[in-house]
Amino acid sequence: MEFEIENIPIQEVKLDVDSDVRLFVKREDLIHPFVSGNKYRKLKYNLAEAKNEKQHTLLTFGGAYSNHIAAVAAAGKLHGFKTIGIIRGEELVSKVESNPTLRFAVENGMHLKFITRENYRKKTSETFLTQLTDEFGRFYTVPEGGTNALAVKGCAEIIKENEKHFDTICCAVGTGGTISGICNGAYSHQQILGFPALKGDFLQKEISQYTNKDNWQLMNDYHFGGYGKVSEELVVFINQFKQQTGIPLDPIYTGKMFFGIIDLIKNGHFAKQNRILAIHTGGLQGIEGMNQKLQRKGQKTII
């Protein structure tokens, strides 16, 4: 995928905090309207490999509001691949039109197959993949969330030489591929902080599969209850952050990361004169779906 990635803006955030720490944002969300941030990075070498294998169809997995599903659908359309999305939850089959992510995927040509949560847990088994091959023919498999060795290779390219003066690199963490790549591509003096969107300790093992570096740490106190969970405090923070900086954040990943970074700054976590580079990994398509949920509950929405 040939997008503009050489001159990605880096924007300083003026902190309303009494600190000499400086916070900058690498706007990877601006790479492309639909295949942005870490989704571009993860798909770059996977699409090249699919073409190398002379595959014509991409098959992947995701949930109702998956950034990954939306990105694969858009990337497939851009690059001439058929796309198939295996979606967790049979009950969603009747909700495609009302679900902005699934509707977008279909509009970009993706064929959706809805399966039970029980079957979804079998998604990596040879038996299940064989069944899918029998149903759809040959395809190139992109894992749920996009993380594999080729994705990590792409994410290793996020940190450029002109960014070596930063002391700390921060990123949101879902399946672990992005932080693994950043760890591999970062400079030896840089510390990598990951902000998981999910509860649980399984990420340590996942990340260690793709990097042998010890320059990283997970900050596990900012998941707001787990994947897809938000609070009014988080929504208010996201809205204020956009009003003050002009930078939109999503409620699943980047909103939680920036909330965590600023909380750590307020609490003196970073050394004096630390220069932090936060990677904006995109994911903004998820805002519409989250707002639908918040509206149904009569809660504040994201602007």
Buried (B, 14 or more C-beta within 10 A) or exposed (E): BEEEBEEBEBBEBEBEEEBEBBBBBBBBBBBBEBBBBBBBBBBBBBBBBBBEEEBBBBBBBBBBBBBBBBBBBBBBBBBEBBBBBBBBBEEBEEEBEEBBBBBBBBEBEBBBBBBEEEBBEBBEEEEBBEEBEEEBEEBBBBBBBBBBEBBBBBBBBBBEEEBEEBBBBBBBBBBBBBBBBBBBBBBEEBBBBBBBBBBEEEBEEBBBEBBEBEBBEBBBEBBBEEBBBBEEEBBEBBBEBBEEBEBBBBBBBBBBBBBBBBBBBBEEBBEEEBBBBBBBBBBBBBBBBBBBBBEEEEEBBBE
